[in-house]
Amino acid sequence: MPTTMSSREFNHDTSGAKKAASAGPVFITDRGKPAHVLLTIEAYQRLTDRATTIIDAIAMPVDTDIVFDPPRAVIQPKTVDFS
C-alpha cells in the first residue's frame, strides 16, 4: 500500500519515510501534488531490471547455420492511364 507524505513531513521524519518505503512506495508531495517517489533499492531494481532487451530477444546465435534462399521477386511495370 503506497504512503503519501508532504515534503515538510518527509523533511521532519525521513526515518519514518524509509520505514514506510519497506512496505511500498512513498509518494512525496509538493503543494498537494505528487513530486517524488521513495523506493527501496530492491523495488527500484525490480522496476529497472532489463535482463532481456529486444535486441537480445531477436539476436541469432553466431554459430547457427541457417540457409535463407528466397525466390527472386519479379516486378512488372504497369501502364498508367492519365486520362
Secondary structure as UniProt FT lines:
FT   STRAND          3..6
FT   HELIX           7..12
FT   HELIX           14..21
FT   TURN            22..23
FT   STRAND          26..30
FT   TURN            31..32
FT   STRAND          33..38
FT   HELIX           41..48
FT   HELIX           54..58
FT   TURN            62..63
//
